[in-house]
Amino acid sequence: MGRGDALMLALALQEFTFAVLGHTRGGPDDGMLPTQRYAEMVRAVQRAQPDFVVLAGDLVYGDFHSPTVDREAVRRDWDAVDAVFAQFGCPVHRVPGNHDVWESTTRDLWIERYGPLQQSFEFEGSLFLLLNSCWTPAPGDDGQCPPKSIRGVQLDGERREFLAKELDAHPQARHVFAFLGHMLWWEPDAAWWSEVHPLLSKSPTRAVFAGDLGPWKYSHLGRDGIEYVQVAAEFVPAPLEMQRNRESIRALSEQLDTWALVSVRGAEVDIDIRTLGALDPLRHSPSNYLSVHEFDAGSLERKLFSRMDNPTKLVDWLWKLGLAAAAGGALIGGAAVWILRRRR
């Protein structure tokens, strides 16, 4: 067997797995963790025995939107979650989310602990791209993430240049996988599709993963052979009142928490979507559904709400009320004219 044949055989026999988890942050700052949910997450990853784990953003709360960030509190948060991640028993790679890096203190802590905000690494002939989709202050900028950028920012020229250089530097990569905190591809006219996707589609990119909460916890889109996958967990559910009153919160809370186990076997890539918290005795039970959806059954408010629980129905009712008002006005006006004529 020649050297070339041996290389081809080695590539064909490559087998490895990796896990992707997103939005694993727990409760408030200073090391307050959802202990039971974290224990379940650790057990799930340990059973899967991946070669490594990629954490796709929002790993701590990060003293988010406080007027002045408590550096030591955020550091304690990182110490606490890193102690949990160490229980996976394998290497851990990270990309930042908007809670992890959102102003200068959190940016500097990330770099101090984990290095540059964008990185890459190779494993068994495949290339892994860790991208930064967060609003990030430039050196000397003391600003905070503006509300419009909480869901991420499209990759600017510098970030795209990093991506292009890494792809060019690894022309022999068998597979390419990319990871970022946010679903920059969610909108059909997003800059991602014209500025980033073409770069990825020219390479053997198999999947792009994001870990932020969006309208859902899990979503999938396939294009040009690339699987775009969102996996996210919500370890601290929204308050009951928010679930009752906001359709978007209900859509999030009623989805299962998800993570991905990716298996690579030579040329084949398999993405297995797994769940966390599916057997929680309360979160997905009939009683929980009733407490959110039927708590005011039979009341006048509920009867009105059931007719106007989405914009289409509401607009339809407004049209009906408007037409009824116009018809009523016309009748009253006609009657008034008739009465006036009779008096003459």
C-alpha positions in Angstrom: 0.0 0.0 0.0 1.4 3.4 -1.0 1.6 6.4 1.1 -1.3 8.1 -0.7 -3.5 4.9 -0.3 -2.7 4.8 3.4 -3.7 8.5 3.8 -7.0 7.9 2.0 -7.7 4.9 4.2 -7.0 6.9 7.3 -9.4 9.6 6.2 -12.1 7.1 5.3 -11.8 5.6 8.8 -12.0 8.8 10.7 -14.7 8.6 13.4 -15.4 11.2 16.1 -18.3 12.9 17.8 -18.9 16.3 19.3 -21.7 18.0 21.2 -23.2 21.4 20.8 -25.1 23.2 23.6 -26.3 26.8 23.6 -27.8 29.3 26.0 -26.9 27.2 29.1 -26.8 30.2 31.4 -28.8 29.8 34.6 -30.3 32.3 37.0 -28.9 35.6 38.4 -25.3 36.5 38.7 -22.6 35.5 41.2 -22.7 31.7 40.7 -26.4 31.1 41.2 -26.9 28.0 39.0 -29.8 25.8 38.1 -28.2 22.9 39.9 -30.7 20.1 38.9 -30.7 21.1 35.2 -27.0 21.4 35.1 -26.7 17.9 36.6 -29.0 16.5 33.9 -26.9 18.3 31.2 -23.7 16.8 32.6 -25.1 13.3 32.7 -26.4 13.6 29.1 -23.0 14.7 27.8 -21.1 12.1 29.8 -23.4 9.3 28.5 -22.7 10.5 24.9 -18.9 10.5 25.5 -18.1 13.1 22.8 -14.6 13.9 21.9 -15.2 17.5 22.7 -18.1 20.0 23.4 -18.8 23.4 21.7 -20.8 25.9 23.8 -22.7 28.3 21.6 -23.0 31.4 23.6 -24.9 32.8 26.6 -23.0 30.8 29.2 -23.4 33.3 32.1 -25.8 36.0 32.9 -23.0 38.5 32.8 -24.4 41.3 35.0 -26.4 42.1 31.9 -27.3 45.8 31.4 -26.2 46.9 34.8 -25.1 50.5 34.9 -21.7 49.3 36.2 -20.6 45.7 35.7 -19.3 43.9 38.9 -16.2 42.3 37.4 -15.7 40.0 40.4 -19.3 38.8 40.3 -19.0 38.0 36.6 -15.7 36.2 37.3 -17.3 34.1 40.0 -20.1 33.2 37.5 -17.4 32.0 35.0 -15.7 30.0 37.7 -19.0 28.4 38.7 -20.0 27.4 35.2 -16.5 26.3 34.2 -16.5 23.9 37.1 -19.7 22.4 35.7 -18.4 22.2 32.2 -15.2 20.5 33.5 -17.4 17.5 34.5 -18.0 16.8 30.8 -14.7 15.0 30.9 -13.5 16.3 27.5 -12.2 19.5 25.9 -14.6 22.5 25.8 -14.7 25.2 23.2 -16.7 28.4 23.4 -18.2 31.1 21.3 -19.6 34.3 23.0 -23.2 35.2 23.4 -24.6 38.7 24.2 -24.6 37.9 27.9 -21.0 36.8 27.8 -19.6 39.8 26.0 -21.6 43.0 25.9 -19.3 45.8 27.1 -15.7 46.3 27.9 -15.4 44.5 31.2 -17.1 41.3 30.0 -15.1 41.5 26.7 -11.8 41.7 28.6 -12.8 38.9 31.0 -13.6 36.6 28.0 -10.2 37.4 26.3 -8.4 36.9 29.6 -9.9 33.5 30.2 -10.5 32.1 26.7 -8.4 34.1 24.2 -9.6 35.9 21.1 -13.3 36.2 20.4 -12.8 34.4 17.1 -10.8 31.2 16.8 -10.4 28.0 14.8 -9.1 24.6 15.5 -8.6 21.3 13.6 -9.7 17.9 14.7 -9.2 14.7 12.7 -8.9 16.5 9.4 -11.9 18.8 9.9 -11.9 22.5 10.5 -14.0 24.1 13.3 -14.7 27.9 13.2 -15.6 29.7 16.4 -17.2 33.0 15.3 -18.2 36.1 17.2 -21.7 37.3 16.4 -22.0 39.7 19.4 -21.9 43.5 19.5 -18.4 44.1 20.8 -17.0 47.4 22.0 -13.9 48.6 20.3 -10.8 49.4 22.4 -11.5 52.5 24.4 -15.3 52.2 23.9 -17.2 52.2 27.2 -20.6 51.7 25.7 -23.0 48.8 26.2 -24.8 46.6 23.8 -27.7 48.6 22.3 -31.1 46.9 22.5 -31.3 46.5 18.7 -28.1 44.3 18.8 -29.1 41.9 21.6 -29.9 39.4 18.8 -26.5 39.7 17.4 -24.8 41.7 14.6 -24.0 40.6 11.1 -20.3 39.8 10.6 -18.4 42.9 9.7 -15.4 43.1 7.2 -12.8 42.1 9.9 -14.8 39.1 11.0 -15.5 37.9 7.5 -11.8 38.4 6.7 -11.0 36.0 9.5 -13.4 33.5 8.1 -12.1 33.7 4.6 -8.5 33.4 5.7 -9.2 30.3 7.8 -11.0 28.6 4.9 -8.2 29.5 2.5 -5.6 28.2 5.0 -7.3 24.8 5.2 -8.0 23.7 1.6 -7.6 20.0 2.6 -10.3 20.1 5.3 -12.6 17.1 5.0 -15.4 18.9 6.7 -16.0 22.4 8.0 -18.3 23.3 10.9 -19.0 26.8 12.1 -20.4 28.0 15.4 -21.8 31.4 16.6 -24.0 32.7 19.3 -26.8 34.1 17.2 -28.9 33.0 14.2 -27.7 35.7 11.8 -29.4 33.8 9.0 -33.0 34.1 10.4 -34.2 36.8 8.1 -34.4 35.8 4.4 -32.8 39.1 3.3 -30.1 39.0 6.1 -26.6 40.1 5.0 -25.5 36.6 6.0 -26.8 35.1 2.8 -24.9 37.5 0.5 -21.7 38.0 2.6 -21.1 34.9 4.6 -23.0 31.9 3.2 -21.2 32.2 -0.2 -17.8 31.8 1.6 -19.0 28.7 3.5 -20.7 27.1 0.5 -17.4 27.2 -1.5 -15.9 25.0 1.2 -17.0 21.6 2.5 -19.1 23.2 5.2 -21.5 20.6 6.7 -23.3 22.6 9.4 -23.5 26.0 11.1 -24.7 26.0 14.7 -26.1 28.9 16.9 -27.2 28.7 20.5 -29.3 31.8 21.3 -32.9 31.8 22.0 -34.9 33.2 19.1 -38.6 32.9 18.4 -38.0 29.2 19.2 -35.4 27.2 21.0 -34.8 24.9 18.1 -34.8 25.6 14.4 -33.3 24.1 11.2 -32.7 25.3 7.7 -30.8 23.6 4.9 -29.3 25.4 2.0 -26.6 24.4 -0.6 -25.7 21.3 1.4 -25.2 23.3 4.7 -27.4 22.5 7.7 -28.2 25.6 9.7 -29.1 24.4 13.2 -30.2 26.3 16.3 -30.0 24.4 19.6 -30.8 26.2 22.9 -31.9 25.6 26.5 -33.9 27.7 28.9 -32.9 26.5 32.3 -34.9 29.2 34.1 -38.4 29.4 32.6 -40.2 32.7 32.1 -42.6 33.7 34.9 -46.1 32.3 34.7 -47.7 35.7 34.0 -45.4 36.3 31.0 -46.3 32.9 29.6 -50.0 33.7 30.0 -49.8 37.2 28.4 -47.2 36.9 25.6 -47.5 34.6 22.7 -43.8 34.8 22.0 -42.9 33.7 25.5 -45.3 30.7 25.2 -43.7 29.7 22.0 -40.3 29.5 23.7 -41.4 27.9 26.9 -43.4 25.2 25.3 -40.6 23.9 23.2 -38.2 21.3 24.5 -34.7 22.3 25.4 -32.3 20.9 22.7 -28.7 20.1 22.1 -26.9 18.3 19.3 -24.6 15.3 19.1 -22.7 15.3 15.8 -21.1 12.1 14.6 -18.5 12.1 11.8 -17.7 8.8 10.1 -15.4 9.4 7.2 -17.4 11.3 4.6 -20.7 10.9 6.5 -21.9 13.5 9.0 -25.0 12.8 11.2 -26.6 15.4 13.4 -28.7 13.9 16.2 -30.9 16.5 18.0 -31.4 15.5 21.7 -33.5 17.1 24.5 -33.0 18.2 28.1 -35.8 18.5 30.6 -38.3 16.4 28.6 -39.2 14.4 31.8 -39.5 17.4 34.1 -42.6 16.6 36.2 -44.1 20.1 35.7 -42.9 21.9 32.7 -44.6 19.9 30.0 -47.5 18.4 32.0 -51.2 18.8 31.3 -51.5 20.8 34.6 -48.9 23.3 33.4 -50.7 23.7 30.1 -54.0 24.4 31.9 -52.3 26.9 34.2 -51.0 28.8 31.2 -53.9 28.4 28.7 -57.0 27.8 30.7 -56.5 29.7 33.9 -59.4 32.0 33.1 -61.7 29.7 31.1 -65.3 30.8 31.0 -64.6 34.4 31.9 -65.6 37.4 29.7 -61.9 38.3 29.3 -61.2 34.8 28.0 -64.1 34.9 25.6 -62.9 38.2 24.2 -59.3 37.0 24.1 -60.1 33.8 22.3 -61.6 35.8 19.5 -58.6 38.2 19.3 -55.6 36.1 20.1 -53.7 36.9 17.0 -53.4 40.0 14.8 -55.4 38.6 11.9 -58.4 38.0 14.0 -58.0 41.3 15.8 -57.8 43.2 12.5 -60.8 41.3 11.2 -62.8 42.3 14.3 -61.7 45.9 13.9 -62.9 45.9 10.3 -66.3 44.5 11.4 -66.6 47.0 14.2 -65.7 49.8 11.8 -68.2 48.7 9.2 -70.8 48.3 11.9 -70.1 51.8 13.2 -70.2 53.2 9.6 -73.5 51.5 9.0 -74.9 52.7 12.3 -73.8 56.2 11.6 -75.4 56.1 8.1 -78.7 54.9 9.6 -78.6 57.6 12.3 -77.7 60.2 9.7 -80.5 59.0 7.4 -83.0 59.1 10.2 -82.0 62.6 11.2 -82.4 63.8 7.6 -85.8 62.2 7.4 -87.0 63.8 10.7 -85.8 67.2 9.6 -87.6 66.9 6.3 -90.8 65.8 8.0 -90.6 68.9 10.3 -90.5 71.2 7.3 
